[in-house]
Amino acid sequence: MQKQTWLVVVGVLLTGIIGTSQSREVANETDFEAAMKDVGKNFGAVRSAMEAREREAVASGAENLVSIFEGVEAFFSARELEHGVTVAGQAIQAAADIKSAVDNETFGELVGARDRLGATCRSCHTEYREQVEEGGFRFKSGVL
């Protein structure tokens, strides 16, 4: 009995540590750029995992996206950029819906959630971002 209690305590502590380390603070423009690169990698991995029907990879990638977009939402909120706050919230919901569809085995909902997530990226880029010659994106002049 004591061994089981000890394992539960260790599990809870590890979950707290892992959860804290996965929290993504986006404090400045450099952090934002890094977060957007992480979004690209994770979203690409989620799409690939969906095609390959790799449930755990889809769920893990979706969890990562939720964490990243929570930081992005805080970034926009701190700058009082309401469209960004709204879109980041929609991205969080879409990523959470992907995870939920996997967890609940409602796989028919995956494509719609994936498409909603992609639409949030387009919406934010239209409002705030511009492509640069080097192939990346930056904030439009005067946004921040």
N, C-alpha and C positions, 0 to 999 in steps of 0.2 A: 504494500500500500504506500509506504513512504517513497519507494522508488518511482511509482506512478506520479505521485504528487510532485516530486523533484523534476521529473521529465516535463510535466505541465508547466511548472515555473520557468524552467529553462526555455521551453518553447515560446512562452509568452514574452520573455525577455528578448530572445532572438528576433521575434516578430517585431517588437518595438524598435530594436536596433536597425533591422533591415528596413523597416518602414521609414525611419528617420533618415537613413542614408540615401534612400531613394527619393526623398523630397527634393524638388528642384527649385532652388531659389533663382529668380531671374531679376537681379538687382540693377543691371545696367545694359547698355546696348551690346556690349561684348557678350554678356551672358545670354542675351536674347538671340544673337547670331548663333551661338553654340546650341541653344535650345532648338532653333529652327533646323540646324543640321541633324540634331537628334530626332526631331520629328520626321524628317525625310528618311532617315535610316530605319526608324521604327515602323513608319507607315509602309515603306517598301517591304519590310520584313513581314508585316501583318498581311499585306496583299499576297505575297508569295506563299506564306504559310496557309492562307485560305485556299489558294489554288491547289496546294499539295495536301490539303486536309489534315494539317498538323495542329490539332486542337490546342495542345499546350503552348505551342509557339504563338498562336493567335492570341490566346488569353494573356500570356506574358507580355507580348508586344502592346496589347491594348491597355494593360495596367501601366506600362511605361508611358504610353501616350497620355493617359489620365494625369499622371504625375507631372509630366512636362507641361501640359496645358494648364494645370493649376498654378504653376509658376508664371506662365505667360499671362494668365488672368490677373494675377497679383501685379505684374509689371504694368499692364494697361490700367488697372484700377488706380495704382499709385500716380499715374500720369493723367487721370481723369479722361481717358480716351474710351468713351462709352461703347462705340462700335466694337473696339477691340475686346472689351470686357464681355460684351454679348457674344461675339463670335468665339472667344475662348471658352465661354460657358457651353456653347453649342458643341464645340469640339470635345470637351470633357464628357458631355452627355453621349455623343456619338461613340466615343471610345469605350465608355462604360457599357453602352448598349451592345457593342461587339463582344465584350467580355461576358456580359449577361447571356447573350445568345449562345455562346459556347458552353457556359456553365449550365444553362437550362436546356441545352440540346435543341434549341429553336433555330436551326441553321438557316432556315428560310429568311430570317431577319438580318443575316450577316451582310448581304450585298447592299441592302438599303442603308444600314448603319455605316458601312464603308463609304458609300457614295455621299452620305451626309457629311462625313468627316472630310472628304475631299472638297466638298463645296465650301466648308468653312475656310479651308486654306485659300481657295480662290477668292473668297469674299474679303479676307483680310489683306491679301496681296493687292487686290484692286484698290482698296481704301488706303493702305499705308506703305506699300512696298513698290520698288522699281527695280528692274533688272539692270545689272551693271555689265560692262563689256567683258569682264573676266569670267562671266558665267554665273555669278551669284546674284543675290538680292541685297538691297539696303533700304533703309527708311527713306521715303520721299522727303525732300527738303521741306523743313517747317513743321513736320509731323510731331517731332518730340520737342 
